[in-house]
Amino acid sequence: MKKNVKIIPLGGVREEGKDLFAVEINNNSIFILDCGSKFPLDEMLGVDYVIPDFTYLRENQDKIVGVFLTSGQLDSIGSLPYFLSEFDVPVFGTELTIKLAEQLVAKNKQAKHFHDFHIISDSSEIVFDDGTVSFFGVTHSIPDAVGIAIQTKLGSVVYSGDFKFDQTVPAEYRADYSAIAAVGKHKVLALLCDSRNAEDQGTVAEEQQVQDYLIDVFDFQASRIIVTCLADHLLRLQEIINAAATTGRKIFFANDKSKSILETALATDKVKNPDPNLFIQSEKELNQLAPEDVIILHIGQPGEAMRSLADMASQRNPRVQIQSGDLVLLATTPFRSMDNEWARTRDLIYQDDATVTSISDNLNLASDATRSDIQMMTSLTHPNYFIPVQGEYRQLQAAAEAVYATGMPADRVIIPAKGDVIEFDEKGMQLSQAVPASDTMIDGIGVGDIGNIVLRDRSVLAQDGVFIAVVTIDRKKKLIVEKPKVTSRGFIYAKSNQALLNEASDVVEKAVRSNLDNKDFDWGFLKQDVREKLSSFLYKKTDRRPVILPVIMEVNQHHRRSKNKKKK
């Protein structure tokens, strides 16, 4: 049998999130590393989540041996419910990762009956026909995070997952340097390395500095503090809990939607509560406390914090309203795609005479590997090939430049695109024919039914609106039964533009009449002709192109004859 290893990134490269890497060994076994999602870009109007394209996996589903997860964050587990609604394969992860994965899958109607989850530890080793899977502990913003190594006849494929090196984190977050070094003592064919923070060449704040900063802020501020944090950034949540307990403040949850992640972490002792009376149970108890004794905590997914703060500032949140003198503290750095929304939210908060700050305004934060961390991971594992993943192109390029500085030859560094098939055999490496790897968009219960055409139409509707023309015709008599009716939504204000609407109605009537007089009458051509004539007219008058919907109705001739017979 020919020995080969294929590494196929179906997500997680040249983008932010949506990690999914397929490792295919000897054309026989496929190991799936992470199964994540990402949040939509601004132009993806109405889209809730974006997940990888499963086409290649569907075509080879009999080869899949399992899904191996590195952490419980959405960029690692977010598409798991949609994957498991199609594929019945085992899922492996650490205790907290599996707990969070089970919660996520249980919310999906198609996947909620799946129960083939397996808890591993960073010392576990799972033997399959074509490879042996082992794990090593890494430092990340969530406990129980691991890297993965798949040992093959050609060497190991090592996937770092999200990681960083920090000696000051609590014991349960610490990287296992000896385990990583042990992987590097044997031949490592390729290292798939976290690159999200590869551009950062400065000094990153240690987590102990973050802890001290929060204690200072909580102690110094003589008013309420409203803190926002990502729900799955459990290390930061632990630091907030510690700081509140140290300074004698009580925590009130501004929302209940995403508390389940924190509650799961507390129940499994992955997040520790030093004070059993730390959490405020009711709004009545909140109102009885002095402002300087209160922390109002909002946890959620990216975007939820911005919307929640905007509601608090606009007095629309029924539980919490921002008051004069409040301090709003952003405990995790907003995603780059949310810069505009965050700027608008800050402005609303300042209008309420409150103050806004972010930890990242004062400390250089990082939950992912910096340039020096990437170099250390490469030095510990000694890979033959380096493949930067988990980042946009400029970040992958920065990671490549980081390992060039360590002496890694340029021909041993591969910056992949989604769908690339990086194939290794006994002769070396080559790029095989790419596989499908487009974005699959989730909109409500719809999976994959939103494509570029739908997004384009939504964009046009958002910018120029819709224009509707309704006409009733008698095709047999070649008559327009009544004058066309036109209306619009999001295009013009009808009451102020009645003349334009009347002219548009005349354009529609003229187009329909010319088609009725044509011997080769065709319904499709009639609608297209109305659409084109109306589009040209409206663009000439307004310099805008709304979505045009012609509705052509025909009177029922048979029905009219029957009524006439009854009358006679």
GUNU-142872 format. One line per field, with one value per residue (C-alpha): x, y, z; residue number from 1. Coordinates in nm, 2 decimals. Layout:
# GUNU-142872
xx: c(X / ...)
yy: c(Y / ...)
zz: c(Z / ...)
resi: c(NUM / ...)
# end
This chain:
# GUNU-142872
xx: c(0.00 / 0.13 / 0.20 / 0.08 / -0.06 / -0.29 / -0.36 / -0.68 / -0.78 / -1.16 / -1.16 / -0.95 / -0.70 / -0.71 / -1.01 / -1.09 / -1.24 / -1.41 / -1.13 / -1.16 / -0.86 / -0.89 / -0.59 / -0.62 / -0.38 / -0.30 / -0.62 / -0.80 / -0.86 / -0.97 / -0.90 / -1.10 / -0.92 / -1.17 / -1.51 / -1.56 / -1.77 / -1.71 / -1.92 / -2.04 / -1.88 / -2.08 / -2.18 / -2.33 / -2.67 / -2.90 / -2.65 / -2.61 / -2.30 / -2.07 / -1.95 / -1.72 / -1.82 / -1.87 / -1.88 / -1.55 / -1.63 / -1.97 / -1.80 / -1.56 / -1.77 / -1.69 / -1.32 / -1.39 / -1.26 / -1.35 / -1.35 / -1.08 / -1.13 / -0.87 / -1.10 / -1.46 / -1.47 / -1.69 / -1.41 / -1.33 / -1.68 / -1.93 / -2.02 / -2.03 / -2.42 / -2.45 / -2.17 / -2.33 / -2.67 / -2.51 / -2.22 / -2.23 / -1.87 / -1.71 / -1.61 / -1.31 / -1.21 / -1.12 / -1.38 / -1.49 / -1.47 / -1.70 / -1.94 / -1.97 / -1.99 / -2.28 / -2.47 / -2.43 / -2.53 / -2.84 / -2.98 / -2.99 / -3.30 / -3.13 / -2.82 / -2.96 / -2.98 / -2.61 / -2.42 / -2.10 / -1.87 / -1.54 / -1.35 / -0.97 / -0.69 / -0.37 / -0.20 / -0.45 / -0.33 / -0.58 / -0.46 / -0.63 / -0.53 / -0.35 / -0.24 / -0.21 / -0.36 / -0.21 / -0.26 / -0.06 / -0.18 / -0.16 / -0.23 / -0.54 / -0.82 / -1.03 / -0.91 / -0.87 / -0.72 / -0.49 / -0.28 / -0.31 / -0.04 / -0.13 / 0.16 / 0.19 / 0.44 / 0.58 / 0.60 / 0.36 / 0.11 / 0.10 / -0.18 / -0.12 / -0.48 / -0.51 / -0.22 / 0.03 / 0.31 / 0.26 / 0.42 / 0.19 / -0.14 / -0.31 / -0.20 / -0.50 / -0.42 / -0.04 / 0.12 / 0.29 / 0.63 / 0.77 / 0.49 / 0.54 / 0.91 / 0.85 / 0.65 / 0.94 / 1.19 / 1.03 / 0.99 / 0.73 / 0.62 / 0.43 / 0.32 / -0.01 / 0.04 / -0.19 / -0.11 / -0.39 / -0.15 / 0.16 / 0.19 / 0.24 / 0.62 / 0.59 / 0.57 / 0.24 / 0.09 / 0.11 / -0.22 / -0.09 / -0.07 / -0.42 / -0.53 / -0.35 / -0.50 / -0.86 / -0.80 / -0.67 / -0.97 / -1.23 / -1.07 / -1.02 / -1.35 / -1.61 / -1.91 / -2.07 / -1.86 / -2.03 / -1.80 / -1.84 / -1.66 / -1.68 / -1.87 / -1.60 / -1.30 / -1.31 / -0.96 / -1.07 / -1.39 / -1.19 / -0.98 / -1.30 / -1.44 / -1.11 / -1.09 / -1.45 / -1.39 / -1.06 / -1.22 / -1.55 / -1.77 / -2.07 / -2.15 / -2.48 / -2.55 / -2.69 / -2.81 / -2.89 / -2.85 / -2.48 / -2.45 / -2.46 / -2.09 / -1.98 / -2.22 / -2.07 / -1.72 / -1.81 / -1.99 / -1.68 / -1.45 / -1.27 / -1.37 / -1.34 / -1.56 / -1.38 / -1.69 / -2.02 / -2.21 / -2.03 / -2.32 / -2.63 / -2.94 / -3.21 / -3.25 / -3.39 / -3.06 / -2.87 / -3.07 / -2.99 / -2.62 / -2.40 / -2.27 / -1.91 / -2.00 / -2.14 / -2.00 / -2.26 / -2.13 / -2.24 / -2.11 / -2.20 / -2.07 / -1.91 / -2.17 / -2.40 / -2.20 / -2.23 / -2.60 / -2.65 / -2.45 / -2.63 / -2.96 / -2.84 / -2.73 / -3.06 / -3.25 / -3.41 / -3.26 / -3.53 / -3.27 / -2.98 / -2.96 / -2.63 / -2.62 / -2.41 / -2.07 / -2.07 / -1.76 / -1.80 / -1.50 / -1.44 / -1.26 / -1.19 / -1.08 / -1.36 / -1.32 / -1.18 / -1.50 / -1.69 / -1.48 / -1.76 / -2.03 / -1.80 / -1.74 / -2.11 / -2.17 / -1.90 / -2.06 / -2.40 / -2.24 / -2.06 / -2.40 / -2.52 / -2.23 / -2.06 / -1.69 / -1.57 / -1.24 / -1.09 / -0.82 / -0.65 / -0.63 / -0.38 / -0.23 / -0.12 / -0.35 / -0.32 / -0.50 / -0.30 / 0.06 / 0.28 / 0.58 / 0.81 / 0.56 / 0.54 / 0.92 / 0.93 / 0.66 / 0.86 / 1.18 / 1.02 / 0.86 / 1.13 / 0.88 / 1.00 / 0.72 / 0.56 / 0.19 / 0.05 / -0.33 / -0.60 / -0.56 / -0.61 / -0.36 / -0.14 / -0.13 / -0.03 / 0.24 / 0.36 / 0.39 / 0.59 / 0.83 / 0.86 / 0.99 / 1.21 / 1.40 / 1.46 / 1.63 / 1.33 / 1.38 / 1.12 / 1.04 / 0.94 / 0.68 / 0.33 / 0.07 / -0.25 / -0.58 / -0.91 / -0.96 / -0.59 / -0.47 / -0.12 / 0.00 / 0.31 / 0.46 / 0.80 / 0.93 / 0.83 / 0.55 / 0.31 / -0.01 / -0.28 / -0.61 / -0.81 / -1.14 / -1.46 / -1.43 / -1.67 / -1.85 / -2.18 / -2.40 / -2.65 / -2.96 / -3.21 / -3.29 / -3.16 / -2.83 / -2.65 / -2.95 / -2.79 / -2.54 / -2.38 / -2.68 / -2.91 / -2.65 / -2.62 / -3.00 / -3.01 / -2.74 / -2.93 / -3.25 / -3.06 / -2.92 / -3.19 / -3.50 / -3.77 / -4.01 / -4.32 / -4.54 / -4.87 / -5.06 / -5.38 / -5.42 / -5.67 / -5.44 / -5.72 / -5.85 / -5.50 / -5.62 / -5.48 / -5.78 / -5.68 / -5.39 / -5.07 / -5.03 / -4.68 / -4.54 / -4.20 / -4.04 / -3.71 / -3.67 / -3.87 / -4.12 / -4.45 / -4.64 / -4.36 / -4.30 / -4.65 / -4.55 / -4.26 / -4.49 / -4.74 / -4.47 / -4.35 / -4.70 / -4.71 / -4.37 / -4.51 / -4.83 / -4.64 / -4.41 / -4.70 / -4.91 / -4.62 / -4.59 / -4.96 / -4.95 / -4.66 / -4.78 / -4.50 / -4.63 / -4.41 / -4.46 / -4.09 / -4.01 / -4.29 / -4.17 / -3.81 / -3.91 / -4.11 / -3.81 / -3.56 / -3.78 / -3.86 / -3.51 / -3.38 / -3.65 / -3.59 / -3.21 / -3.24 / -3.47 / -3.31 / -2.96 / -3.05 / -3.13 / -3.39 / -3.49 / -3.78 / -4.06 / -4.31 / -4.64 / -4.84 / -5.19 / -5.43 / -5.81 / -5.97 / -6.16 / -6.32 / -6.45 / -6.60 / -6.78 / -6.94 / -7.08 / -7.22 / -7.40 / -7.57 / -7.69 / -7.85)
yy: c(0.00 / 0.35 / 0.55 / 0.91 / 1.18 / 1.45 / 1.77 / 1.95 / 2.28 / 2.31 / 2.62 / 2.82 / 2.96 / 3.31 / 3.39 / 3.45 / 3.13 / 2.83 / 2.58 / 2.24 / 2.04 / 1.70 / 1.47 / 1.18 / 0.89 / 0.63 / 0.73 / 0.52 / 0.71 / 1.07 / 1.24 / 1.57 / 1.82 / 2.08 / 2.15 / 2.53 / 2.82 / 3.19 / 3.50 / 3.66 / 3.97 / 4.29 / 4.22 / 3.89 / 4.04 / 3.83 / 3.54 / 3.40 / 3.18 / 3.06 / 2.69 / 2.49 / 2.32 / 1.94 / 1.84 / 1.65 / 1.48 / 1.37 / 1.21 / 1.03 / 0.98 / 0.61 / 0.70 / 0.93 / 0.78 / 1.06 / 1.43 / 1.55 / 1.88 / 2.12 / 2.34 / 2.43 / 2.76 / 2.82 / 2.84 / 2.48 / 2.33 / 2.58 / 2.37 / 2.04 / 2.03 / 2.07 / 1.81 / 1.56 / 1.60 / 1.43 / 1.22 / 0.95 / 0.94 / 0.96 / 1.29 / 1.32 / 1.60 / 1.69 / 1.70 / 2.07 / 2.06 / 1.77 / 1.92 / 2.24 / 2.04 / 1.83 / 2.15 / 2.29 / 1.98 / 1.93 / 2.26 / 2.13 / 1.93 / 1.72 / 1.63 / 1.63 / 1.25 / 1.21 / 1.08 / 0.93 / 1.16 / 1.05 / 1.23 / 1.22 / 1.38 / 1.53 / 1.20 / 0.99 / 0.79 / 0.64 / 0.38 / 0.35 / 0.14 / 0.42 / 0.64 / 0.70 / 1.02 / 1.18 / 1.51 / 1.77 / 2.05 / 2.41 / 2.75 / 2.93 / 3.15 / 2.84 / 2.55 / 2.19 / 2.32 / 2.07 / 2.03 / 1.71 / 1.49 / 1.21 / 0.97 / 0.81 / 0.60 / 0.91 / 1.11 / 1.30 / 1.57 / 1.81 / 2.06 / 2.33 / 2.45 / 2.79 / 2.84 / 3.08 / 3.05 / 3.22 / 3.11 / 3.31 / 3.14 / 2.91 / 2.55 / 2.42 / 2.65 / 2.58 / 2.43 / 2.09 / 2.18 / 1.83 / 1.67 / 1.91 / 1.85 / 1.47 / 1.50 / 1.68 / 1.39 / 1.18 / 1.28 / 1.56 / 1.57 / 1.89 / 2.15 / 2.32 / 2.63 / 2.90 / 3.23 / 3.47 / 3.68 / 3.63 / 4.00 / 4.09 / 4.13 / 4.33 / 4.23 / 4.07 / 4.13 / 3.82 / 3.71 / 3.80 / 4.16 / 4.14 / 4.01 / 4.29 / 4.55 / 4.43 / 4.44 / 4.80 / 4.91 / 4.75 / 4.89 / 5.24 / 5.30 / 5.45 / 5.36 / 5.07 / 4.88 / 4.72 / 4.45 / 4.27 / 3.95 / 3.67 / 3.38 / 3.13 / 3.34 / 3.15 / 3.26 / 3.63 / 3.54 / 3.37 / 3.69 / 3.90 / 3.67 / 3.68 / 4.06 / 4.10 / 3.87 / 4.05 / 4.39 / 4.30 / 4.36 / 4.14 / 4.02 / 4.06 / 3.90 / 4.15 / 3.86 / 3.49 / 3.38 / 3.27 / 3.19 / 2.81 / 2.81 / 2.97 / 2.75 / 2.44 / 2.56 / 2.62 / 2.28 / 2.10 / 2.31 / 2.46 / 2.80 / 2.84 / 3.06 / 3.18 / 3.33 / 3.14 / 3.48 / 3.64 / 3.64 / 3.86 / 3.66 / 3.93 / 4.29 / 4.37 / 4.26 / 4.46 / 4.78 / 4.74 / 4.75 / 5.06 / 5.14 / 5.08 / 4.73 / 4.62 / 4.45 / 4.41 / 4.14 / 4.08 / 3.76 / 3.65 / 3.59 / 3.86 / 4.13 / 4.05 / 4.27 / 4.56 / 4.53 / 4.48 / 4.79 / 4.99 / 4.88 / 4.97 / 5.31 / 5.37 / 5.26 / 4.97 / 4.70 / 4.60 / 4.48 / 4.73 / 5.09 / 5.28 / 5.56 / 5.88 / 5.79 / 5.42 / 5.27 / 5.04 / 4.80 / 4.58 / 4.28 / 4.12 / 4.29 / 4.34 / 4.16 / 4.37 / 4.34 / 4.52 / 4.84 / 5.06 / 4.91 / 4.95 / 5.32 / 5.39 / 5.21 / 5.40 / 5.73 / 5.62 / 5.54 / 5.88 / 6.05 / 5.89 / 6.06 / 5.73 / 5.63 / 5.36 / 5.18 / 4.85 / 4.64 / 4.64 / 5.02 / 4.97 / 4.63 / 4.44 / 4.14 / 3.81 / 3.48 / 3.34 / 3.28 / 3.58 / 3.57 / 3.44 / 3.18 / 3.05 / 3.03 / 2.84 / 2.59 / 2.53 / 2.49 / 2.23 / 2.02 / 2.04 / 2.00 / 1.91 / 2.14 / 2.44 / 2.52 / 2.84 / 2.81 / 2.99 / 3.34 / 3.57 / 3.58 / 3.86 / 3.67 / 3.34 / 3.54 / 3.69 / 3.34 / 3.22 / 3.51 / 3.42 / 3.07 / 3.19 / 3.38 / 3.05 / 2.91 / 2.72 / 2.70 / 2.88 / 2.57 / 2.40 / 2.66 / 2.63 / 2.90 / 2.72 / 2.83 / 2.66 / 2.34 / 2.29 / 1.93 / 1.92 / 1.57 / 1.40 / 1.07 / 0.90 / 1.12 / 1.45 / 1.71 / 1.82 / 2.01 / 1.79 / 1.90 / 2.13 / 2.02 / 2.23 / 2.45 / 2.75 / 2.91 / 2.75 / 3.01 / 2.95 / 3.18 / 3.07 / 2.71 / 2.74 / 2.56 / 2.64 / 2.79 / 3.13 / 3.19 / 3.49 / 3.56 / 3.59 / 3.80 / 4.03 / 4.07 / 4.14 / 4.40 / 4.57 / 4.56 / 4.72 / 4.99 / 5.07 / 4.89 / 4.70 / 4.83 / 4.62 / 4.65 / 4.47 / 4.43 / 4.23 / 4.14 / 3.97 / 3.79 / 3.66 / 4.02 / 4.17 / 4.41 / 4.55 / 4.51 / 4.80 / 5.05 / 4.90 / 4.96 / 5.03 / 5.06 / 5.05 / 4.97 / 5.13 / 5.31 / 5.64 / 5.80 / 5.75 / 6.06 / 6.29 / 6.11 / 6.05 / 6.19 / 5.95 / 5.66 / 5.77 / 5.78 / 5.44 / 5.30 / 5.44 / 5.27 / 4.94 / 4.98 / 5.06 / 4.76 / 4.52 / 4.66 / 4.61 / 4.25 / 4.18 / 4.31 / 4.07 / 3.75 / 3.55 / 3.63 / 3.48 / 3.52 / 3.50 / 3.77 / 3.99 / 3.99 / 4.05 / 4.33 / 4.51 / 4.46 / 4.61 / 4.90 / 4.99 / 4.95 / 5.18 / 5.44 / 5.44 / 5.46 / 5.75 / 5.94 / 5.85 / 5.71 / 5.40 / 5.04 / 4.88 / 4.51 / 4.51 / 4.26 / 4.25 / 4.07 / 3.98 / 3.83 / 3.70 / 3.70 / 3.36 / 3.34 / 3.00 / 3.14 / 3.45 / 3.24 / 3.02 / 3.32 / 3.46 / 3.13 / 3.14 / 3.49 / 3.40)
zz: c(0.00 / -0.09 / 0.22 / 0.21 / 0.43 / 0.31 / 0.51 / 0.39 / 0.55 / 0.50 / 0.71 / 0.95 / 0.69 / 0.54 / 0.77 / 1.14 / 1.29 / 1.13 / 1.21 / 1.04 / 0.92 / 0.77 / 0.79 / 0.55 / 0.59 / 0.32 / 0.13 / 0.39 / 0.72 / 0.78 / 1.11 / 1.16 / 1.38 / 1.52 / 1.37 / 1.43 / 1.31 / 1.26 / 1.29 / 0.97 / 0.81 / 0.79 / 0.43 / 0.52 / 0.59 / 0.81 / 0.84 / 1.20 / 1.16 / 0.89 / 0.89 / 0.67 / 0.35 / 0.42 / 0.05 / 0.06 / 0.38 / 0.25 / -0.05 / 0.18 / 0.49 / 0.51 / 0.58 / 0.88 / 1.20 / 1.43 / 1.53 / 1.77 / 1.95 / 2.09 / 2.30 / 2.38 / 2.20 / 1.90 / 1.65 / 1.75 / 1.81 / 1.66 / 1.35 / 1.54 / 1.56 / 1.18 / 1.12 / 1.36 / 1.20 / 0.89 / 1.02 / 1.28 / 1.40 / 1.75 / 1.90 / 2.13 / 2.36 / 2.72 / 3.00 / 2.97 / 2.59 / 2.57 / 2.82 / 2.61 / 2.29 / 2.43 / 2.54 / 2.19 / 2.01 / 2.24 / 2.11 / 1.75 / 1.66 / 1.40 / 1.62 / 1.97 / 1.98 / 1.92 / 2.22 / 2.09 / 2.29 / 2.45 / 2.72 / 2.69 / 2.89 / 2.78 / 2.85 / 2.64 / 2.34 / 2.09 / 1.84 / 1.49 / 1.19 / 1.01 / 1.30 / 1.67 / 1.82 / 2.13 / 2.31 / 2.50 / 2.72 / 2.60 / 2.75 / 2.62 / 2.74 / 2.83 / 3.05 / 2.91 / 2.59 / 2.41 / 2.10 / 1.89 / 1.74 / 1.48 / 1.45 / 1.10 / 0.92 / 0.75 / 1.08 / 1.30 / 1.20 / 1.49 / 1.53 / 1.80 / 1.84 / 2.00 / 2.23 / 2.39 / 2.64 / 2.98 / 3.30 / 3.53 / 3.45 / 3.70 / 3.70 / 3.51 / 3.22 / 3.19 / 2.88 / 2.92 / 2.78 / 2.84 / 2.64 / 2.35 / 2.36 / 2.37 / 2.04 / 1.89 / 1.98 / 1.71 / 1.34 / 1.30 / 0.94 / 0.96 / 1.23 / 1.19 / 1.40 / 1.55 / 1.37 / 1.49 / 1.68 / 1.47 / 1.39 / 1.76 / 1.81 / 2.14 / 2.50 / 2.58 / 2.93 / 3.15 / 3.30 / 3.65 / 3.52 / 3.40 / 3.74 / 3.92 / 3.68 / 3.75 / 4.12 / 4.10 / 3.88 / 4.11 / 4.42 / 4.29 / 4.12 / 4.36 / 4.15 / 3.97 / 3.72 / 3.42 / 3.27 / 2.94 / 2.86 / 2.60 / 2.75 / 2.65 / 2.78 / 3.11 / 3.21 / 3.20 / 3.38 / 3.66 / 3.69 / 3.72 / 3.99 / 4.18 / 4.16 / 4.28 / 4.57 / 4.66 / 4.66 / 4.83 / 4.53 / 4.44 / 4.08 / 3.92 / 3.58 / 3.32 / 3.11 / 3.14 / 2.78 / 2.79 / 3.16 / 3.09 / 2.98 / 3.31 / 3.51 / 3.35 / 3.42 / 3.79 / 3.82 / 3.68 / 3.90 / 3.59 / 3.72 / 4.10 / 4.31 / 4.63 / 4.79 / 4.80 / 4.84 / 4.55 / 4.31 / 4.35 / 4.30 / 4.23 / 4.12 / 4.46 / 4.62 / 4.36 / 4.44 / 4.81 / 4.76 / 4.74 / 4.38 / 4.49 / 4.60 / 4.26 / 3.95 / 3.67 / 3.44 / 3.08 / 2.92 / 2.57 / 2.22 / 2.00 / 1.91 / 2.20 / 2.43 / 2.20 / 2.15 / 2.53 / 2.62 / 2.35 / 2.51 / 2.86 / 2.74 / 2.56 / 2.87 / 2.68 / 2.90 / 3.15 / 3.41 / 3.39 / 3.27 / 3.25 / 3.51 / 3.55 / 3.70 / 3.59 / 3.45 / 3.15 / 3.12 / 2.82 / 2.95 / 2.61 / 2.29 / 2.04 / 1.70 / 1.43 / 1.23 / 1.52 / 1.53 / 1.39 / 1.62 / 1.92 / 1.83 / 1.82 / 2.15 / 2.32 / 2.20 / 2.35 / 2.68 / 2.71 / 2.64 / 2.97 / 3.15 / 3.21 / 3.14 / 2.90 / 2.91 / 2.79 / 2.93 / 2.59 / 2.62 / 2.90 / 2.85 / 2.54 / 2.56 / 2.37 / 2.38 / 2.09 / 2.01 / 1.94 / 1.71 / 1.98 / 2.09 / 1.74 / 1.72 / 2.05 / 1.94 / 1.62 / 1.82 / 2.05 / 1.78 / 1.50 / 1.21 / 0.86 / 0.72 / 0.88 / 0.79 / 0.95 / 1.02 / 1.22 / 1.08 / 0.80 / 0.52 / 0.66 / 0.99 / 0.82 / 0.64 / 0.97 / 1.11 / 0.81 / 0.86 / 1.23 / 1.14 / 0.86 / 1.13 / 1.31 / 0.99 / 0.85 / 0.47 / 0.26 / 0.06 / 0.39 / 0.47 / 0.31 / 0.34 / 0.25 / 0.11 / 0.20 / 0.00 / -0.07 / -0.06 / 0.08 / 0.01 / 0.16 / 0.05 / 0.06 / -0.22 / -0.06 / -0.07 / -0.35 / -0.39 / -0.53 / -0.68 / -0.45 / -0.30 / -0.25 / 0.06 / 0.03 / 0.32 / 0.43 / 0.58 / 0.86 / 0.87 / 1.13 / 1.05 / 0.70 / 0.64 / 0.31 / 0.14 / 0.15 / -0.13 / -0.30 / -0.51 / -0.20 / -0.02 / -0.32 / -0.33 / 0.04 / -0.01 / -0.29 / -0.08 / 0.21 / -0.02 / -0.28 / -0.16 / -0.37 / -0.64 / -0.72 / -1.03 / -1.04 / -1.37 / -1.46 / -1.83 / -2.06 / -2.29 / -2.53 / -2.59 / -2.56 / -2.30 / -1.98 / -1.74 / -1.52 / -1.50 / -1.34 / -0.97 / -0.85 / -0.50 / -0.33 / 0.01 / 0.11 / -0.23 / -0.22 / 0.00 / -0.20 / -0.08 / -0.19 / -0.52 / -0.67 / -1.00 / -1.03 / -0.95 / -1.21 / -1.47 / -1.37 / -1.41 / -1.76 / -1.84 / -1.72 / -1.92 / -2.24 / -2.19 / -2.13 / -2.42 / -2.67 / -2.55 / -2.58 / -2.94 / -3.02 / -3.20 / -3.02 / -2.67 / -2.39 / -2.01 / -1.93 / -2.19 / -2.07 / -1.71 / -1.82 / -2.05 / -1.77 / -1.53 / -1.78 / -1.89 / -1.53 / -1.41 / -1.69 / -1.61 / -1.24 / -1.27 / -1.51 / -1.27 / -0.93 / -1.01 / -0.80 / -0.89 / -0.66 / -0.68 / -0.93 / -0.88 / -1.17 / -1.09 / -1.40 / -1.34 / -1.61 / -1.57 / -1.56 / -1.90 / -1.82 / -1.49 / -1.66 / -1.92 / -1.65 / -1.47 / -1.79 / -1.87 / -1.52 / -1.58 / -1.91)
resi: c(1 / 2 / 3 / 4 / 5 / 6 / 7 / 8 / 9 / 10 / 11 / 12 / 13 / 14 / 15 / 16 / 17 / 18 / 19 / 20 / 21 / 22 / 23 / 24 / 25 / 26 / 27 / 28 / 29 / 30 / 31 / 32 / 33 / 34 / 35 / 36 / 37 / 38 / 39 / 40 / 41 / 42 / 43 / 44 / 45 / 46 / 47 / 48 / 49 / 50 / 51 / 52 / 53 / 54 / 55 / 56 / 57 / 58 / 59 / 60 / 61 / 62 / 63 / 64 / 65 / 66 / 67 / 68 / 69 / 70 / 71 / 72 / 73 / 74 / 75 / 76 / 77 / 78 / 79 / 80 / 81 / 82 / 83 / 84 / 85 / 86 / 87 / 88 / 89 / 90 / 91 / 92 / 93 / 94 / 95 / 96 / 97 / 98 / 99 / 100 / 101 / 102 / 103 / 104 / 105 / 106 / 107 / 108 / 109 / 110 / 111 / 112 / 113 / 114 / 115 / 116 / 117 / 118 / 119 / 120 / 121 / 122 / 123 / 124 / 125 / 126 / 127 / 128 / 129 / 130 / 131 / 132 / 133 / 134 / 135 / 136 / 137 / 138 / 139 / 140 / 141 / 142 / 143 / 144 / 145 / 146 / 147 / 148 / 149 / 150 / 151 / 152 / 153 / 154 / 155 / 156 / 157 / 158 / 159 / 160 / 161 / 162 / 163 / 164 / 165 / 166 / 167 / 168 / 169 / 170 / 171 / 172 / 173 / 174 / 175 / 176 / 177 / 178 / 179 / 180 / 181 / 182 / 183 / 184 / 185 / 186 / 187 / 188 / 189 / 190 / 191 / 192 / 193 / 194 / 195 / 196 / 197 / 198 / 199 / 200 / 201 / 202 / 203 / 204 / 205 / 206 / 207 / 208 / 209 / 210 / 211 / 212 / 213 / 214 / 215 / 216 / 217 / 218 / 219 / 220 / 221 / 222 / 223 / 224 / 225 / 226 / 227 / 228 / 229 / 230 / 231 / 232 / 233 / 234 / 235 / 236 / 237 / 238 / 239 / 240 / 241 / 242 / 243 / 244 / 245 / 246 / 247 / 248 / 249 / 250 / 251 / 252 / 253 / 254 / 255 / 256 / 257 / 258 / 259 / 260 / 261 / 262 / 263 / 264 / 265 / 266 / 267 / 268 / 269 / 270 / 271 / 272 / 273 / 274 / 275 / 276 / 277 / 278 / 279 / 280 / 281 / 282 / 283 / 284 / 285 / 286 / 287 / 288 / 289 / 290 / 291 / 292 / 293 / 294 / 295 / 296 / 297 / 298 / 299 / 300 / 301 / 302 / 303 / 304 / 305 / 306 / 307 / 308 / 309 / 310 / 311 / 312 / 313 / 314 / 315 / 316 / 317 / 318 / 319 / 320 / 321 / 322 / 323 / 324 / 325 / 326 / 327 / 328 / 329 / 330 / 331 / 332 / 333 / 334 / 335 / 336 / 337 / 338 / 339 / 340 / 341 / 342 / 343 / 344 / 345 / 346 / 347 / 348 / 349 / 350 / 351 / 352 / 353 / 354 / 355 / 356 / 357 / 358 / 359 / 360 / 361 / 362 / 363 / 364 / 365 / 366 / 367 / 368 / 369 / 370 / 371 / 372 / 373 / 374 / 375 / 376 / 377 / 378 / 379 / 380 / 381 / 382 / 383 / 384 / 385 / 386 / 387 / 388 / 389 / 390 / 391 / 392 / 393 / 394 / 395 / 396 / 397 / 398 / 399 / 400 / 401 / 402 / 403 / 404 / 405 / 406 / 407 / 408 / 409 / 410 / 411 / 412 / 413 / 414 / 415 / 416 / 417 / 418 / 419 / 420 / 421 / 422 / 423 / 424 / 425 / 426 / 427 / 428 / 429 / 430 / 431 / 432 / 433 / 434 / 435 / 436 / 437 / 438 / 439 / 440 / 441 / 442 / 443 / 444 / 445 / 446 / 447 / 448 / 449 / 450 / 451 / 452 / 453 / 454 / 455 / 456 / 457 / 458 / 459 / 460 / 461 / 462 / 463 / 464 / 465 / 466 / 467 / 468 / 469 / 470 / 471 / 472 / 473 / 474 / 475 / 476 / 477 / 478 / 479 / 480 / 481 / 482 / 483 / 484 / 485 / 486 / 487 / 488 / 489 / 490 / 491 / 492 / 493 / 494 / 495 / 496 / 497 / 498 / 499 / 500 / 501 / 502 / 503 / 504 / 505 / 506 / 507 / 508 / 509 / 510 / 511 / 512 / 513 / 514 / 515 / 516 / 517 / 518 / 519 / 520 / 521 / 522 / 523 / 524 / 525 / 526 / 527 / 528 / 529 / 530 / 531 / 532 / 533 / 534 / 535 / 536 / 537 / 538 / 539 / 540 / 541 / 542 / 543 / 544 / 545 / 546 / 547 / 548 / 549 / 550 / 551 / 552 / 553 / 554 / 555 / 556 / 557 / 558 / 559 / 560 / 561 / 562 / 563 / 564 / 565 / 566 / 567 / 568)
# end
